[in-house]
Amino acid sequence: MRIMKLGRPTEERMAIMRNQATDLLWHGKIETTLARAKSLKSYVERTLTLAINSYEDVVKVNKNSVNKKGEKTTREVMNDGPKKLAARRKIKARLYTVKEERKKGEKKADYLARIDNIKDPLLEKIFNVYAPKYAARAKEVGTAGGYTRIIKTGIRKGDNAETAIIELI
């Protein structure tokens, strides 16, 4: 497969891809130039495929703990299996970390309670929302891939660049 260079050195190009992939997966759609959208499509689809192929790999573990009274308690916890953990780490390396935003009118205590156990909200969104959705779609349609759509929007006024909207289907 041919890699689009986008007129940038490798480090800058990869930073652009990481930034735009993070925004696309967080917001669901972004507007950019057509060349960047075409390059971003394969980057995002590879990232989503990693999650789809491993999101079901979960291991049950019993954790022992001692409470304040000195009583031992055992609880069952779901941990990532080796395949999902490896995929999670690869995806984390391919994307930037996004902080969960506070909703308008939300109290600080409610916000902190909502984000209490979430370390990386974007990874949680990928594995808990996108992966099951696209895996079910792949079983229904019979083919994998095609998670994004590019819609041409015309020419940008300042530099005459072709623009496009790329969105998750």
matplotlib code that plots the C-alpha trace (Angstrom):
import matplotlib.pyplot as plt

x = [0.0, 1.3, 1.8, 0.7, 3.4, 1.2, 4.3, 5.5, 8.4, 7.5, 7.3, 5.0, 2.8, 2.4, 1.5, -1.1, -2.5, -2.5, -4.2, -6.9, -7.5, -8.0, -10.5, -12.3, -12.8, -13.7, -16.2, -17.3, -16.6, -14.1, -13.5, -10.1, -8.4, -9.3, -5.7, -5.5, -9.0, -7.9, -4.7, -6.6, -9.2, -6.7, -5.1, -8.4, -9.7, -6.5, -7.0, -10.6, -9.8, -7.3, -10.1, -12.8, -10.5, -9.8, -12.6, -14.1, -10.9, -11.7, -10.5, -12.3, -10.0, -10.8, -9.3, -8.9, -9.0, -9.2, -11.7, -11.4, -12.8, -10.1, -12.5, -11.3, -13.5, -13.2, -14.7, -14.7, -13.1, -13.0, -9.5, -8.3, -6.9, -3.5, -4.9, -7.0, -4.2, -1.8, -4.4, -5.2, -1.5, -1.0, -4.1, -2.9, 0.4, -1.5, -3.7, -3.4, -5.1, -8.3, -9.7, -13.4, -15.2, -17.5, -21.0, -22.7, -24.4, -22.8, -21.7, -18.0, -19.0, -21.1, -18.4, -15.8, -18.2, -18.8, -15.1, -13.9, -12.9, -12.1, -8.4, -8.6, -12.1, -11.2, -10.0, -13.1, -15.2, -13.4, -13.6, -17.1, -19.0, -17.3, -15.9, -19.2, -21.1, -18.7, -18.3, -22.1, -22.1, -19.4, -21.4, -24.6, -23.0, -20.4, -17.4, -15.1, -13.9, -15.6, -15.9, -15.4, -17.0, -15.5, -17.8, -16.2, -17.3, -15.7, -12.8, -11.4, -11.4, -7.9, -5.6, -7.9, -7.5, -10.1, -11.9, -13.8, -15.7, -14.6, -17.0, -17.6, -20.5]
y = [0.0, 3.4, 5.9, 9.5, 11.8, 14.9, 17.2, 16.7, 14.9, 11.6, 12.9, 15.8, 13.5, 10.9, 13.6, 14.9, 11.4, 10.8, 14.1, 13.7, 10.0, 11.0, 13.7, 11.5, 8.7, 11.1, 13.3, 10.9, 13.2, 16.0, 18.2, 18.2, 18.2, 15.4, 14.1, 14.0, 12.3, 9.6, 8.9, 9.1, 6.5, 3.6, 4.7, 4.8, 1.5, -0.3, 1.0, 0.0, -3.5, -4.0, -3.3, -5.4, -8.5, -8.4, -6.7, -10.0, -11.3, -10.9, -12.9, -13.3, -12.8, -13.1, -10.3, -10.6, -7.5, -6.6, -3.9, -1.5, -4.1, -6.6, -8.9, -10.6, -10.2, -11.7, -10.1, -11.1, -8.7, -8.7, -8.0, -7.7, -10.9, -11.0, -10.3, -7.3, -5.9, -6.0, -4.3, -1.7, -0.8, -0.6, 1.6, 3.8, 4.3, 5.3, 7.9, 10.8, 10.8, 12.7, 14.1, 13.7, 17.0, 18.4, 18.7, 22.1, 22.6, 19.5, 19.8, 19.0, 16.1, 14.5, 15.0, 13.4, 10.5, 9.9, 9.7, 8.0, 4.6, 5.7, 6.1, 6.7, 7.6, 7.3, 3.7, 2.9, 4.3, 2.3, -1.0, -0.6, 1.3, 1.1, -2.5, -4.3, -2.1, -2.8, -6.5, -7.0, -5.1, -7.3, -10.4, -9.0, -7.8, -10.6, -8.3, -6.4, -2.8, 0.2, 1.9, 5.4, 7.5, 10.5, 13.2, 15.8, 19.3, 21.5, 23.9, 25.9, 29.6, 30.6, 28.1, 26.4, 23.0, 20.3, 19.7, 16.7, 15.5, 12.1, 10.4, 7.1, 5.1]
z = [0.0, -0.9, 2.0, 1.4, 2.5, 2.7, 2.1, 5.7, 7.4, 9.0, 12.6, 11.6, 9.4, 12.2, 14.7, 12.3, 11.9, 15.6, 16.3, 13.7, 14.5, 18.1, 17.2, 14.8, 17.3, 20.0, 18.1, 15.4, 12.5, 11.5, 8.5, 6.9, 3.4, 1.1, 1.0, 4.8, 5.0, 2.6, 4.6, 7.9, 6.7, 6.7, 9.9, 11.8, 10.2, 11.3, 14.8, 15.0, 13.6, 16.5, 18.9, 17.1, 17.0, 20.7, 22.6, 23.9, 25.5, 29.2, 32.2, 35.5, 38.5, 42.3, 44.3, 48.1, 50.2, 53.9, 55.0, 58.0, 60.4, 59.5, 57.6, 54.4, 51.4, 48.0, 44.9, 41.3, 38.8, 35.0, 33.7, 30.1, 28.6, 26.9, 23.4, 24.5, 26.7, 23.8, 21.5, 24.2, 24.4, 20.6, 20.3, 23.2, 21.3, 18.1, 19.8, 22.1, 25.6, 25.8, 29.0, 29.6, 29.5, 32.1, 30.8, 30.9, 34.3, 35.8, 39.4, 40.2, 42.5, 39.8, 37.2, 39.5, 40.3, 36.6, 35.7, 38.9, 37.4, 33.9, 33.2, 29.4, 28.2, 24.5, 24.9, 26.9, 24.1, 21.4, 23.3, 24.8, 22.0, 18.7, 18.8, 19.7, 17.2, 14.3, 15.2, 15.0, 11.7, 10.3, 11.2, 9.8, 6.5, 6.2, 5.6, 7.9, 7.3, 5.9, 9.3, 7.9, 5.1, 3.2, 1.9, -0.4, 0.6, -2.0, -2.1, 0.8, 0.1, 1.4, -0.3, -2.8, -1.1, -1.6, 1.7, 3.0, 6.0, 7.3, 9.7, 11.4, 9.9]

ax = plt.figure().add_subplot(projection="3d")
ax.plot(x, y, z, "-o")
ax.set_aspect("equal")
plt.show()
